[in-house]
Amino acid sequence: MSSTDRSDPEAAIRAFCEDEFRPIAERVVANGQRCFAHGPDPDASSYYVQRGRTSMGKADFETPAFRTAEEFADELAAMWRSQGFEALCPLALSMARLAEQLKQGDAQSGEVSPFVYVMF
């Protein structure tokens, strides 16, 4: 079965992980790098951070919209690059396309969900 077959999303995810993610992860580990902490930092006296802003604004609730998988991939790669995870950048486009492939639309039917209270 093809990994691009929408009827089997697990196969598509498995293929992405095996064919693309695993080789990059193995290379990152072989270079002695870590993307995530494996435990608490022994040199940190506290993890408490004093916040500079104590209230949220409208912009905090807005998320950017992307028209294409390529736009999203560019933004994802830029974020990883800014965080020092350059090795992950080659995954951005494949990951964006996988997300687009697995996106499910809302099924439309004439019936009202039993979780909705209908007023007449």
C-alpha positions as CSV (number, residue, x, y, z in Angstrom):
1,M,0.0,0.0,0.0
2,S,1.3,3.5,-0.9
3,S,2.2,5.8,1.9
4,T,0.2,8.5,0.1
5,D,-3.0,6.5,0.4
6,R,-5.5,8.6,2.4
7,S,-7.4,5.5,3.5
8,D,-4.4,4.5,5.7
9,P,-3.1,7.5,7.6
10,E,-1.0,5.3,9.9
11,A,1.0,4.0,6.9
12,A,1.7,7.5,5.7
13,I,2.9,8.6,9.2
14,R,5.0,5.4,9.5
15,A,6.6,5.9,6.1
16,F,7.5,9.5,7.0
17,C,9.0,8.5,10.4
18,E,11.0,5.6,8.9
19,D,12.1,7.2,5.6
20,E,12.7,10.8,6.6
21,F,12.6,11.4,10.4
22,R,14.6,8.5,11.6
23,P,17.7,9.2,9.5
24,I,17.9,12.8,10.6
25,A,17.3,11.8,14.2
26,E,20.1,9.3,14.1
27,R,22.4,11.9,12.5
28,V,21.5,14.4,15.3
29,V,22.2,11.8,18.0
30,A,25.4,10.7,16.4
31,N,26.6,14.3,16.4
32,G,25.9,14.5,20.2
33,Q,23.1,17.0,19.8
34,R,19.8,16.9,21.6
35,C,16.5,18.6,20.7
36,F,15.0,18.1,24.1
37,A,16.3,18.0,27.6
38,H,16.5,14.4,29.0
39,G,16.2,15.6,32.6
40,P,16.4,18.6,34.8
41,D,19.3,21.0,34.4
42,P,21.6,20.4,37.4
43,D,23.0,23.9,37.1
44,A,19.6,25.7,37.3
45,S,18.7,27.0,40.7
46,S,15.1,27.6,39.6
47,Y,12.9,27.3,36.5
48,Y,10.8,30.3,37.6
49,V,10.8,33.2,35.1
50,Q,9.5,36.6,36.0
51,R,7.1,37.6,33.2
52,G,7.5,41.0,31.6
53,R,3.9,41.1,30.3
54,T,1.1,40.1,32.7
55,S,-1.9,40.5,30.4
56,M,-2.8,39.1,27.0
57,G,-3.9,41.1,24.0
58,K,-5.8,40.3,20.8
59,A,-2.6,39.3,19.0
60,D,-2.0,36.5,21.5
61,F,-5.1,34.7,20.2
62,E,-4.4,35.2,16.5
63,T,-2.6,32.5,14.6
64,P,-1.1,33.0,11.2
65,A,-2.9,31.4,8.2
66,F,-1.0,29.7,5.5
67,R,-2.4,29.2,2.0
68,T,-0.1,26.4,1.0
69,A,1.9,23.6,2.6
70,E,5.0,25.4,1.2
71,E,4.2,28.6,3.1
72,F,3.8,26.6,6.3
73,A,7.0,24.6,5.7
74,D,9.0,27.9,5.2
75,E,7.7,29.3,8.5
76,L,8.4,26.0,10.3
77,A,11.9,25.8,8.9
78,A,12.5,29.4,9.9
79,M,11.4,28.7,13.4
80,W,13.6,25.7,13.8
81,R,16.5,27.6,12.3
82,S,16.0,30.4,14.8
83,Q,15.9,27.9,17.7
84,G,19.2,26.2,16.5
85,F,17.6,23.1,15.1
86,E,18.9,23.5,11.6
87,A,19.1,19.7,11.2
88,L,15.3,19.5,11.3
89,C,14.7,21.9,8.4
90,P,14.8,19.3,5.6
91,L,11.7,17.7,7.3
92,A,9.6,20.9,7.1
93,L,8.1,20.5,3.6
94,S,7.5,16.7,4.0
95,M,5.8,17.3,7.4
96,A,3.6,20.1,6.0
97,R,2.6,17.9,3.0
98,L,1.9,15.0,5.3
99,A,-0.3,17.2,7.5
100,E,-2.2,18.4,4.4
101,Q,-2.6,14.9,3.2
102,L,-4.0,13.8,6.6
103,K,-6.3,16.8,7.0
104,Q,-9.9,15.6,7.3
105,G,-12.8,17.8,6.4
106,D,-16.0,17.9,8.4
107,A,-18.5,15.3,7.2
108,Q,-21.7,16.9,6.3
109,S,-25.0,15.2,7.0
110,G,-28.6,16.2,7.4
111,E,-28.7,15.0,11.0
112,V,-28.1,17.1,14.1
113,S,-25.4,15.8,16.5
114,P,-26.9,14.4,19.7
115,F,-24.5,16.7,21.5
116,V,-26.3,19.8,20.2
117,Y,-29.4,21.1,21.9
118,V,-31.9,22.1,19.2
119,M,-34.5,24.8,19.9
120,F,-37.6,25.1,17.8
